Every structure is written in C-alpha cells, then in structure tokens.
Amino acid sequence: MSQNLKSVQEYFDEAPPTDISETFGTWLALVEKLKARLTERFELTRDPSSEVLEAFGGENGGPTGRVRTYAGPEIDWMVHSHMENAAMGFCNVHLTVWLGPQVRVPHFGMALGAFPQGWVYLDSVPRSNLLTDTDSFDRYYGSVNERWEQVRQENTFLEPFVSRSAFVRAGLSPTAHCYMAPADQRTTDLVAELAEEHLERWIGWVDAAERVPAEEQAALSAHDELIRRNIAERDPANEMGDRFFGPEMTNTLVRALWGGDRQLPHAHESA
C-alpha cells in the first residue's frame, strides 16, 4: 500500500495559488468559539511576553500572524494563534492547552490549516508512557477508540497525514485525528463536530480527575514543559516560518509556543 508522505512545504509548493479565505475564516471562527468555552471554564491571564506578537509579518504583502499566550492556576500554558496568507493558499490556526500538574489528564492539542488542501490535527497529548501507565490508557484513549474508528471508517474523504519525521509520529497518541481533507463544507462540518466533542470531553476529564500530590507536581510540570519545548523546536513545519518570517522571528514564535519567554508563574506556583 502506498502512503503519501508529503510535507507541509511540498503540499504548498506543488499547488497553484488558491484563495482559501473562506476556510481560514471558518477555522478562525471555530477556534474563537472553543477559546471562549475555555475562558468560561478556566481562569486565564494573558502572558505579557506575547503582546509583541499581537500582529506580525505582512512585509511586501506576505503572510501575517498573531500569537496570544495564557496561563492560570489550572492551565500552565495555552496558545491561541494563527498565521495566514489565505489569498495565496496558506493558513494555520492553533489552540493548544497544557494543563498544570494538579491533574494528570492529557493536554489538549488542536491545529487546523490549509495549504491549500485542508489539514486537521486533534489529539489528547499523553503525559506518560501509555504502555506502562495503563490506567491513563484505558481512561483517556481506550475509551474513545471506538469513536476514532467510526470517524476513520465513515469519512473516506479523510486522508491520514503521516509525517516523515519520526519524532512527530512519536508524539501522536493512539487516537489522534491527523488528516488531509478537501477544504470544503463537508470537512469543516466534521471538524467542528469533532473539535467541540473533543473539548467538552477533555473538560469533563479535568473536572473528574484526582488531584496529583503536591510533592509530585514540580517534577510533572518540568516534564510537561520539556515535552512542549521539544514538540515546538522539532516541528518540521518551522521551515515555513523561516521562509515567511525569517529565522529570528521564527525562533521568537517557537519560544512562544513552549513558553520560553513567559513572565507569568507556572500553574503549580500560582495555584
């Protein structure tokens, strides 16, 4: 069986300029809706380090972007961001939520894009080795496997996105949704359904979780930050950042994703 192993860069470079403004607007509205739900449930404060990233890019008609980062007593780091040159066929919208160490619930991962074909990533980012932490596996992954299978079987227009990066593949959970799909209404309707379902389920997990003993929280926080930093720094798509914004700005953006310049305390320090 053949498998398409194209990178983000290759999808973008091989396609003709395509206006995906409608898809970008749909992705942006969906993420804004989910962010509002998070703001309703969690106490969040914007980290001052991201204020300089409220608007960047745009030189010579090139891509523009915005990064907003937050933290709070239960949320160690949240990234709400987008980058786009929709008229030329590129956009990327992020909403990732890294929990504080007061619970061991997986982190919330979500990224949507088009370049110009639609791209979808939804996952519960593991915080432990699921081959040994079978309690977490059963509670957070085995429990949703039937739904994952249903999505794959009933939506034949979804094409699994498989990265050539072994590190990227290692970071996906067994129930990750990671696909290429047509940038059309059928895709956006399905993604909206899955994303809202994903968020409500995740909030329910947080609400029901047992508290991590205080003496274990600092180590869990450091472990989470290392995962977050490695994911941000090793992302092959950072090459697109270099191309659009230059290496210096890309480095600033990567640091924002993992909190390298944060000013607010970590969740276990502020709780």
Backbone bond lengths (Angstrom), bond angles and torsions (degrees), N, CA, C in turn:
res aa  C-N    CA-C-N  psi(-1)  N-CA   C-N-CA  omega(-1)  CA-C   N-CA-C  phi
1 M - - - 1.462 - - 1.528 109.54 -
2 S 1.328 116.38 128.15 1.455 119.76 178.35 1.522 109.61 -80.58
3 Q 1.327 115.96 152.27 1.459 121.67 -179.47 1.523 108.65 -136.87
4 N 1.314 116.33 127.25 1.450 121.38 178.63 1.526 108.89 -72.22
5 L 1.326 117.33 119.37 1.454 121.81 -179.40 1.529 111.10 -115.77
6 K 1.313 116.66 34.16 1.456 119.87 179.37 1.525 110.70 -69.03
7 S 1.314 114.86 146.84 1.461 121.15 174.60 1.529 109.56 -86.05
8 V 1.327 115.75 168.86 1.465 120.87 174.13 1.519 109.63 -56.23
9 Q 1.327 115.64 -43.93 1.453 120.08 -178.66 1.529 111.65 -59.82
10 E 1.331 116.33 -41.15 1.467 119.85 -178.29 1.521 111.61 -69.23
11 Y 1.323 117.46 -41.27 1.471 119.10 176.22 1.521 110.28 -57.52
12 F 1.327 116.49 -44.93 1.461 120.78 -177.20 1.522 111.49 -68.18
13 D 1.319 116.89 -45.27 1.463 120.60 -175.25 1.529 112.84 -70.08
14 E 1.323 117.44 -30.56 1.456 120.86 -175.63 1.530 113.27 -85.04
15 A 1.322 117.50 -13.33 1.462 120.62 -178.25 1.520 110.46 -94.20
16 P 1.316 118.25 148.60 1.469 120.02 173.77 1.517 109.65 -70.33
17 P 1.346 117.81 156.44 1.463 119.82 175.84 1.536 110.57 -52.64
18 T 1.300 116.52 124.73 1.461 122.06 -175.20 1.525 109.28 -135.19
19 D 1.306 117.40 127.41 1.458 120.54 -179.52 1.532 109.55 -77.41
20 I 1.319 116.55 113.24 1.466 120.72 -179.76 1.534 110.11 -113.33
21 S 1.326 115.87 31.96 1.462 120.68 -178.27 1.519 112.12 -59.19
22 E 1.324 117.48 -37.38 1.465 120.11 -179.44 1.526 110.65 -65.15
23 T 1.331 116.42 -44.23 1.464 119.92 178.44 1.520 110.89 -63.79
24 F 1.328 116.88 -43.93 1.461 120.55 178.50 1.530 110.77 -59.03
25 G 1.308 116.83 -44.41 1.454 120.29 178.70 1.520 112.47 -61.86
26 T 1.324 116.90 -38.94 1.462 121.37 178.39 1.513 110.98 -66.77
27 W 1.344 117.08 -45.73 1.470 121.02 178.64 1.526 109.96 -60.80
28 L 1.327 116.36 -44.40 1.455 121.11 -176.80 1.526 110.57 -62.92
29 A 1.335 116.70 -43.46 1.461 120.72 -179.44 1.527 111.16 -65.06
30 L 1.324 116.88 -39.38 1.459 120.71 178.76 1.524 110.77 -63.33
31 V 1.325 116.52 -46.24 1.464 119.89 -178.95 1.532 110.65 -66.02
32 E 1.320 117.90 -37.89 1.465 120.34 176.50 1.531 110.50 -61.11
33 K 1.316 117.20 -39.91 1.466 121.52 178.92 1.525 110.82 -63.52
34 L 1.326 116.57 -44.50 1.456 120.32 -180.00 1.528 111.01 -67.75
35 K 1.324 116.39 -38.30 1.462 120.06 178.47 1.530 110.29 -62.90
36 A 1.326 116.90 -38.22 1.457 120.33 177.60 1.525 110.74 -63.04
37 R 1.324 116.59 -37.98 1.469 120.39 177.51 1.523 110.31 -64.59
38 L 1.306 117.70 -40.29 1.459 121.29 177.93 1.524 111.07 -65.28
39 T 1.314 116.80 -40.68 1.462 120.93 178.81 1.525 110.94 -64.23
40 E 1.314 116.01 -32.63 1.467 121.55 177.78 1.529 110.97 -67.74
41 R 1.340 116.13 -37.54 1.469 120.29 -175.05 1.530 113.49 -88.91
42 F 1.339 117.66 -36.14 1.457 120.89 -172.46 1.526 111.81 -116.18
43 E 1.309 115.30 149.28 1.458 121.43 171.15 1.521 108.12 -79.86
44 L 1.329 116.66 119.16 1.461 121.88 -175.35 1.528 110.24 -131.25
45 T 1.328 115.37 139.06 1.462 121.96 175.61 1.519 108.52 -125.97
46 R 1.315 116.83 133.65 1.462 118.51 179.30 1.519 109.96 -69.98
47 D 1.325 115.49 132.47 1.464 119.41 177.65 1.528 109.35 -76.59
48 P 1.322 118.30 129.29 1.468 120.87 -177.83 1.528 113.69 -58.74
49 S 1.326 117.53 -23.61 1.467 119.52 -177.02 1.520 112.82 -62.73
50 S 1.336 117.68 -23.66 1.462 119.45 -177.45 1.519 113.51 -93.06
51 E 1.324 117.56 -0.50 1.464 119.03 -178.32 1.525 111.94 -63.48
52 V 1.330 117.03 -31.09 1.471 120.06 179.01 1.523 111.56 -71.64
53 L 1.334 117.12 -11.00 1.458 121.77 -178.93 1.525 111.95 -104.89
54 E 1.335 116.19 16.89 1.459 119.67 179.42 1.531 110.88 -61.79
55 A 1.302 116.93 -31.71 1.462 121.34 175.85 1.521 108.14 -153.86
56 F 1.324 117.03 124.40 1.465 120.37 179.47 1.519 109.38 -144.60
57 G 1.323 116.05 165.18 1.453 121.48 -179.03 1.518 111.40 80.82
58 G 1.330 115.03 -160.78 1.458 121.30 178.42 1.507 115.02 90.56
59 E 1.342 117.03 -0.47 1.462 119.21 -179.91 1.531 110.18 -65.27
60 N 1.322 115.69 131.53 1.471 122.60 177.26 1.522 111.96 55.46
61 G 1.331 116.27 34.94 1.452 120.02 178.10 1.513 114.49 77.10
62 G 1.322 117.41 12.38 1.455 121.16 -178.60 1.515 113.02 -79.06
63 P 1.335 117.00 -176.21 1.462 121.75 -177.18 1.526 112.69 -60.01
64 T 1.307 114.51 152.87 1.455 122.25 175.93 1.529 108.97 -122.88
65 G 1.331 116.04 167.61 1.457 118.64 179.71 1.508 112.69 -161.16
66 R 1.339 113.93 171.64 1.458 122.01 177.38 1.523 108.22 -150.72
67 V 1.326 117.48 136.23 1.459 122.39 176.48 1.519 108.68 -129.72
68 R 1.320 115.84 124.60 1.459 121.85 174.14 1.528 107.89 -121.80
69 T 1.313 116.66 129.38 1.458 120.87 -179.80 1.528 109.83 -121.23
70 Y 1.333 115.08 148.72 1.456 121.32 -173.53 1.521 110.24 -139.78
71 A 1.320 114.80 158.83 1.461 121.07 173.62 1.524 107.91 -148.82
72 G 1.336 115.69 166.95 1.456 119.90 -179.91 1.512 111.10 -173.37
73 P 1.312 118.52 -176.98 1.464 121.83 -176.66 1.526 113.77 -60.51
74 E 1.339 117.64 -31.79 1.462 120.98 179.32 1.520 113.19 -106.24
75 I 1.315 116.76 -20.04 1.469 122.24 -176.30 1.524 108.80 -110.58
76 D 1.323 116.80 118.23 1.454 119.08 -179.44 1.523 111.49 -75.83
77 W 1.347 116.53 -39.62 1.476 119.05 -178.24 1.523 108.55 -160.13
78 M 1.305 116.43 127.27 1.468 121.78 175.97 1.519 108.89 -126.27
79 V 1.322 115.88 134.98 1.462 121.61 179.32 1.528 108.70 -117.19
80 H 1.315 115.40 125.59 1.463 123.58 179.03 1.523 105.47 -126.49
81 S 1.330 117.02 104.63 1.469 118.66 -168.41 1.520 111.74 -149.07
82 H 1.326 114.26 165.38 1.465 119.87 170.45 1.527 109.44 -154.62
83 M 1.323 114.70 155.87 1.457 123.20 171.90 1.523 106.15 -138.80
84 E 1.330 116.94 140.85 1.466 117.00 -176.86 1.519 113.54 -161.81
85 N 1.310 113.93 146.67 1.452 124.27 159.06 1.525 103.72 -136.87
86 A 1.346 114.12 71.31 1.460 120.25 -169.78 1.520 112.43 -59.57
87 A 1.325 117.70 -33.70 1.456 120.18 -179.11 1.523 112.21 -63.63
88 M 1.345 116.27 -26.57 1.469 120.96 -179.86 1.526 112.73 -99.16
89 G 1.343 117.17 -2.34 1.460 118.75 173.78 1.506 115.90 101.66
90 F 1.362 118.17 28.21 1.467 119.27 179.26 1.515 110.65 -139.59
91 C 1.344 115.58 133.38 1.464 120.44 168.61 1.523 108.98 -156.86
92 N 1.331 114.70 155.52 1.457 121.83 179.00 1.525 106.85 -150.17
93 V 1.335 117.03 125.99 1.455 122.39 -177.86 1.522 108.67 -126.34
94 H 1.324 117.34 128.37 1.470 122.03 -175.24 1.523 111.88 -119.26
95 L 1.332 114.87 142.72 1.454 122.30 165.51 1.524 106.42 -144.95
96 T 1.322 116.57 100.50 1.459 121.06 -179.81 1.519 108.80 -122.44
97 V 1.328 116.16 136.96 1.459 121.70 -175.57 1.522 109.06 -127.97
98 W 1.332 114.94 116.70 1.455 122.00 -179.64 1.526 108.26 -104.72
99 L 1.308 115.05 113.44 1.456 120.58 -176.58 1.520 112.13 -68.57
100 G 1.330 115.13 154.93 1.450 120.19 168.61 1.520 109.82 -72.72
101 P 1.321 117.59 170.98 1.465 121.67 -173.59 1.525 113.84 -84.66
102 Q 1.333 117.71 14.60 1.458 119.52 178.74 1.533 111.67 -73.39
103 V 1.358 116.61 -18.87 1.459 122.55 174.49 1.529 108.08 -136.73
104 R 1.342 115.89 165.45 1.471 120.30 179.12 1.530 112.44 -107.77
105 V 1.295 116.84 19.47 1.464 121.26 177.56 1.531 109.24 -62.32
106 P 1.330 118.42 141.44 1.473 119.47 176.72 1.524 111.49 -56.88
107 H 1.311 115.50 156.78 1.459 120.92 176.32 1.538 109.60 -77.24
108 F 1.327 115.69 161.60 1.464 122.16 -178.58 1.527 108.87 -99.07
109 G 1.331 116.09 119.17 1.455 120.33 179.87 1.522 111.49 -117.44
110 M 1.329 116.24 132.02 1.462 120.45 178.03 1.515 109.74 -153.95
111 A 1.318 116.29 129.68 1.459 122.04 173.24 1.520 107.65 -146.83
112 L 1.311 116.44 135.96 1.458 122.79 -179.69 1.515 107.97 -127.71
113 G 1.312 116.06 144.30 1.451 118.07 -178.81 1.510 112.37 -154.74
114 A 1.319 114.62 178.61 1.456 123.07 171.54 1.515 106.60 -156.39
115 F 1.350 115.64 134.71 1.480 118.13 -179.17 1.526 112.10 -154.14
116 P 1.335 121.13 58.24 1.456 127.40 -15.51 1.539 113.07 -87.90
117 Q 1.316 118.28 -7.23 1.456 120.32 174.85 1.529 109.36 -66.66
118 G 1.313 116.94 147.69 1.449 120.38 -178.40 1.522 112.45 -67.78
119 W 1.322 115.73 146.12 1.473 122.46 178.00 1.521 108.56 -135.60
120 V 1.334 115.98 137.43 1.461 121.80 -173.78 1.525 110.08 -134.88
121 Y 1.329 116.23 133.43 1.470 122.12 172.35 1.524 108.52 -136.62
122 L 1.322 116.35 121.43 1.457 123.42 174.40 1.523 107.04 -136.76
123 D 1.337 116.78 127.74 1.457 117.90 -177.39 1.521 110.72 -156.93
124 S 1.318 113.98 159.79 1.464 122.80 170.00 1.522 105.50 -105.67
125 V 1.320 117.07 103.01 1.467 121.75 -169.99 1.531 109.63 -71.77
126 P 1.332 117.85 118.96 1.474 120.36 -176.69 1.523 112.46 -64.98
127 R 1.329 114.81 149.18 1.465 121.58 177.60 1.522 111.19 -115.47
128 S 1.317 116.11 7.51 1.460 120.14 -178.02 1.519 108.64 -154.46
129 N 1.328 115.38 171.09 1.462 121.23 175.49 1.524 107.80 -78.84
130 L 1.324 116.55 110.88 1.453 120.44 -173.48 1.524 112.98 -71.60
131 L 1.318 117.17 -14.93 1.462 119.66 177.13 1.525 111.49 -75.35
132 T 1.339 116.22 -21.70 1.464 119.73 176.52 1.523 111.40 -109.36
133 D 1.335 116.89 -33.64 1.462 120.81 179.59 1.534 107.99 -88.65
134 T 1.326 115.36 71.96 1.467 119.58 -174.55 1.523 112.27 -69.85
135 D 1.336 118.27 -22.40 1.456 119.87 176.11 1.520 110.24 -63.70
136 S 1.344 116.99 -46.52 1.461 120.27 177.51 1.524 111.06 -64.92
137 F 1.318 116.42 -39.33 1.468 119.02 179.00 1.524 110.57 -59.96
138 D 1.322 116.48 -50.74 1.465 120.04 -177.26 1.526 111.57 -63.62
139 R 1.325 116.77 -40.17 1.461 121.05 -173.93 1.521 112.35 -74.84
140 Y 1.333 117.15 -41.00 1.461 119.81 -170.08 1.527 115.13 -109.88
141 Y 1.307 118.39 -14.45 1.465 120.37 -176.43 1.525 112.09 -123.70
142 G 1.312 116.95 -51.21 1.459 118.72 176.37 1.512 112.04 -58.25
143 S 1.335 116.72 -34.10 1.461 121.51 -177.32 1.523 113.37 -68.81
144 V 1.341 118.35 -22.35 1.468 120.22 -178.39 1.527 111.87 -112.42
145 N 1.328 117.17 8.03 1.458 119.39 -177.32 1.529 112.16 -64.85
146 E 1.324 116.84 -36.74 1.463 119.48 179.64 1.522 110.94 -61.80
147 R 1.332 116.72 -40.33 1.470 120.55 177.70 1.521 110.53 -66.65
148 W 1.319 117.75 -40.33 1.474 121.67 177.68 1.529 109.91 -59.40
149 E 1.326 116.54 -45.29 1.467 120.32 178.67 1.524 110.88 -61.33
150 Q 1.331 116.61 -43.19 1.461 120.50 -179.13 1.528 111.14 -59.48
151 V 1.331 116.42 -44.15 1.466 120.10 -179.85 1.518 110.58 -61.28
152 R 1.329 116.24 -43.88 1.470 119.80 -178.73 1.534 111.77 -66.53
153 Q 1.317 116.63 -39.88 1.464 120.33 -174.92 1.517 113.52 -76.68
154 E 1.345 116.97 -33.92 1.461 119.96 -172.74 1.521 113.82 -93.14
155 N 1.313 117.86 -7.88 1.473 120.85 -175.91 1.519 109.22 -125.25
156 T 1.320 114.71 78.71 1.459 120.36 -174.09 1.525 112.89 -69.57
157 F 1.339 117.52 -11.36 1.466 119.55 177.52 1.525 111.99 -77.28
158 L 1.334 117.31 -11.56 1.461 120.64 176.60 1.526 110.06 -79.24
159 E 1.305 116.36 130.72 1.460 121.79 176.73 1.529 108.29 -113.32
160 P 1.332 118.43 118.60 1.464 119.29 179.77 1.527 111.30 -52.81
161 F 1.324 116.10 132.35 1.458 121.14 174.23 1.523 107.50 -94.49
162 V 1.306 115.93 113.92 1.461 121.58 -178.20 1.522 108.41 -114.25
163 S 1.318 116.37 114.47 1.459 120.80 -179.20 1.529 110.86 -72.93
164 R 1.321 115.39 146.36 1.466 119.10 172.82 1.527 110.94 -73.98
165 S 1.326 117.01 -16.16 1.456 121.46 -179.87 1.525 110.53 -77.95
166 A 1.318 116.60 117.55 1.465 120.05 177.73 1.521 110.76 -62.15
167 F 1.334 117.12 -33.79 1.469 120.01 179.61 1.520 110.95 -65.19
168 V 1.329 116.91 -42.93 1.460 120.27 178.00 1.519 110.16 -61.37
169 R 1.321 116.74 -45.13 1.466 119.76 179.83 1.522 111.14 -62.33
170 A 1.337 117.00 -35.99 1.465 120.78 179.94 1.520 111.87 -66.15
171 G 1.322 117.49 -23.07 1.445 120.85 -176.45 1.515 114.79 -85.32
172 L 1.331 117.40 -8.54 1.463 120.64 -178.90 1.517 111.06 -85.04
173 S 1.309 116.18 141.45 1.461 120.17 175.96 1.527 109.50 -80.71
174 P 1.342 117.73 169.32 1.470 119.77 179.44 1.524 113.96 -65.33
175 T 1.325 118.10 -18.02 1.467 120.26 -178.38 1.526 112.12 -115.33
176 A 1.315 117.13 25.03 1.459 121.01 178.20 1.522 110.35 -67.97
177 H 1.315 116.04 139.83 1.462 122.43 168.65 1.521 106.55 -98.91
178 C 1.323 116.84 113.39 1.460 121.04 -179.60 1.525 107.19 -141.59
179 Y 1.329 116.83 104.35 1.459 120.97 -169.25 1.526 112.27 -139.19
180 M 1.323 114.25 157.24 1.452 123.42 158.80 1.521 106.13 -101.03
181 A 1.329 116.82 147.76 1.459 120.72 -179.16 1.519 108.97 -160.92
182 P 1.328 117.92 157.67 1.463 119.51 176.23 1.523 110.52 -58.37
183 A 1.315 116.18 140.65 1.467 120.56 178.64 1.528 108.17 -83.02
184 D 1.346 115.67 72.86 1.459 120.54 -177.16 1.523 110.51 -136.31
185 Q 1.320 116.17 -179.62 1.460 121.81 -175.35 1.523 112.28 -62.08
186 R 1.321 116.07 -37.49 1.466 120.03 179.43 1.522 110.61 -58.72
187 T 1.315 116.86 -43.44 1.462 121.24 179.89 1.523 111.25 -69.12
188 T 1.333 117.04 -46.91 1.462 118.96 -176.50 1.526 111.46 -65.93
189 D 1.332 118.01 -33.72 1.463 120.26 177.31 1.526 110.69 -65.22
190 L 1.326 117.11 -44.43 1.454 121.02 -179.91 1.527 110.84 -65.40
191 V 1.321 116.68 -43.14 1.464 120.19 -178.07 1.530 110.41 -64.74
192 A 1.326 117.55 -40.86 1.467 120.04 177.88 1.527 110.21 -60.48
193 E 1.322 116.94 -43.34 1.465 120.85 178.87 1.527 111.03 -61.89
194 L 1.327 116.39 -47.85 1.458 120.70 -177.81 1.523 111.82 -66.55
195 A 1.332 116.97 -40.91 1.463 120.64 -176.72 1.528 111.25 -66.70
196 E 1.322 117.53 -44.73 1.464 119.92 179.63 1.529 110.56 -66.76
197 E 1.309 116.59 -39.35 1.462 121.19 176.10 1.526 110.82 -62.65
198 H 1.314 115.86 -44.00 1.462 122.65 179.94 1.526 110.62 -60.26
199 L 1.334 116.87 -45.28 1.460 120.51 -177.35 1.528 111.48 -68.57
200 E 1.316 117.61 -44.92 1.465 119.57 -178.82 1.530 111.20 -64.88
201 R 1.313 116.95 -39.11 1.468 120.41 177.00 1.528 110.09 -62.81
202 W 1.324 116.27 -43.17 1.465 121.57 -178.70 1.526 110.88 -64.69
203 I 1.322 117.89 -43.50 1.457 120.80 177.39 1.529 109.99 -61.12
204 G 1.332 116.44 -40.03 1.454 119.69 176.37 1.512 112.54 -61.22
205 W 1.322 116.71 -39.02 1.469 120.48 176.46 1.527 110.49 -61.80
206 V 1.325 115.96 -44.66 1.465 119.72 -179.48 1.530 110.29 -61.72
207 D 1.315 115.99 -45.24 1.460 120.12 -177.57 1.531 112.35 -62.72
208 A 1.340 116.35 -31.37 1.467 120.42 -174.74 1.530 113.59 -95.06
209 A 1.327 117.82 -4.02 1.457 120.88 -170.94 1.517 113.38 -74.43
210 E 1.341 115.05 147.11 1.455 120.92 173.09 1.533 109.09 -74.92
211 R 1.314 116.85 149.46 1.464 121.14 -178.26 1.528 110.32 -79.46
212 V 1.323 116.38 138.07 1.462 122.69 175.85 1.530 108.39 -75.39
213 P 1.343 118.38 134.63 1.469 119.77 177.62 1.527 111.41 -53.89
214 A 1.315 116.35 141.44 1.467 121.64 -174.97 1.516 112.42 -56.12
215 E 1.333 116.99 -37.10 1.461 120.19 -176.49 1.532 112.88 -71.15
216 E 1.329 118.37 -11.19 1.462 122.08 179.64 1.521 112.61 -101.23
217 Q 1.312 117.22 -7.84 1.464 119.59 -169.46 1.527 113.70 -73.14
218 A 1.309 119.28 -38.35 1.467 120.63 -178.78 1.519 111.09 -62.42
219 A 1.330 117.54 -41.74 1.463 121.06 179.89 1.525 110.87 -66.31
220 L 1.346 116.93 -40.69 1.465 120.00 178.61 1.529 110.32 -65.38
221 S 1.321 117.46 -39.22 1.460 121.05 178.54 1.525 111.47 -62.02
222 A 1.333 116.57 -43.81 1.471 120.65 179.55 1.526 110.56 -65.19
223 H 1.323 116.18 -38.74 1.475 121.46 178.03 1.528 110.44 -63.16
224 D 1.339 116.50 -45.41 1.466 120.94 178.70 1.529 111.42 -61.05
225 E 1.336 116.75 -43.41 1.463 119.76 -178.12 1.527 111.01 -65.07
226 L 1.322 117.28 -35.83 1.460 119.65 178.19 1.523 110.54 -66.09
227 I 1.335 117.34 -41.74 1.466 120.04 175.62 1.525 110.03 -59.19
228 R 1.326 115.47 -47.98 1.470 120.59 -178.03 1.528 110.97 -60.72
229 R 1.320 117.17 -43.02 1.459 120.48 -178.46 1.533 110.97 -66.92
230 N 1.322 116.74 -44.04 1.460 119.60 -179.30 1.525 111.54 -63.39
231 I 1.332 116.93 -40.95 1.461 120.02 178.52 1.524 110.34 -61.65
232 A 1.336 116.79 -44.66 1.464 120.63 -178.09 1.519 111.63 -66.79
233 E 1.322 116.93 -44.44 1.460 119.91 -173.73 1.526 112.86 -76.67
234 R 1.320 117.74 -26.40 1.456 120.70 -176.07 1.533 113.74 -98.69
235 D 1.311 117.87 7.34 1.462 121.30 -178.98 1.527 109.86 -68.47
236 P 1.339 118.32 119.51 1.469 119.86 179.47 1.529 112.98 -60.64
237 A 1.333 116.52 -25.65 1.465 119.69 -178.86 1.521 112.55 -71.25
238 N 1.335 118.21 -5.72 1.466 119.52 173.97 1.529 111.03 -60.05
239 E 1.317 116.11 -21.47 1.470 119.86 176.12 1.524 110.76 -59.78
240 M 1.347 116.87 -34.25 1.459 119.43 177.57 1.525 110.54 -67.08
241 G 1.327 116.66 -35.66 1.450 119.84 175.74 1.510 111.79 -62.85
242 D 1.334 116.47 -44.27 1.460 120.37 177.52 1.526 110.59 -57.82
243 R 1.317 115.80 -42.29 1.456 120.55 -177.65 1.530 111.49 -67.12
244 F 1.328 116.35 -45.34 1.462 120.54 -173.99 1.524 113.54 -80.89
245 F 1.351 116.40 -37.67 1.462 119.46 -169.79 1.526 114.20 -122.76
246 G 1.333 117.65 -9.33 1.450 121.21 -178.17 1.518 111.82 90.89
247 P 1.349 116.92 154.47 1.475 121.38 -175.57 1.521 114.02 -59.96
248 E 1.337 118.34 -37.60 1.463 120.04 -176.79 1.531 111.04 -65.36
249 M 1.335 116.95 -47.56 1.461 119.84 178.69 1.523 110.53 -67.30
250 T 1.325 117.68 -37.99 1.462 119.87 178.40 1.518 111.03 -60.62
251 N 1.321 117.23 -40.25 1.459 120.47 177.45 1.535 110.60 -62.39
252 T 1.330 116.76 -39.99 1.467 120.59 177.47 1.524 110.51 -63.82
253 L 1.322 116.55 -41.26 1.464 120.95 180.00 1.524 111.26 -66.04
254 V 1.316 116.57 -42.27 1.460 120.52 178.84 1.523 110.46 -62.31
255 R 1.324 116.58 -42.07 1.463 119.90 178.80 1.536 110.94 -64.41
256 A 1.325 116.37 -33.80 1.467 119.23 176.81 1.523 111.22 -65.71
257 L 1.328 116.85 -36.14 1.460 120.26 -178.72 1.519 112.48 -63.51
258 W 1.336 116.73 -34.96 1.468 117.04 -178.61 1.530 113.47 -105.32
259 G 1.322 116.98 -7.30 1.454 120.13 176.64 1.508 113.91 92.34
260 G 1.326 117.09 28.38 1.451 120.70 -177.43 1.519 114.49 -65.82
261 D 1.336 116.98 -23.09 1.462 120.64 -179.86 1.525 111.68 -114.95
262 R 1.307 117.03 18.50 1.465 120.54 -174.39 1.519 111.96 -58.60
263 Q 1.326 115.56 149.89 1.454 121.73 175.96 1.524 112.17 -113.37
264 L 1.328 116.91 -25.53 1.457 121.08 178.59 1.523 110.27 -77.10
265 P 1.328 118.24 152.21 1.460 120.60 178.54 1.523 111.68 -68.96
266 H 1.323 116.10 159.93 1.457 120.73 172.37 1.516 109.68 -66.47
267 A 1.331 115.75 159.42 1.469 120.81 -173.17 1.527 111.96 -57.87
268 H 1.328 117.60 -42.88 1.461 119.28 -177.11 1.528 112.31 -72.22
269 E 1.340 115.89 -14.93 1.471 120.49 177.37 1.517 111.85 -87.87
270 S 1.351 115.57 -25.07 1.465 118.87 -175.92 1.518 112.48 -100.99
271 A 1.351 117.00 -14.71 1.474 119.25 -175.31 1.515 110.44 -65.70
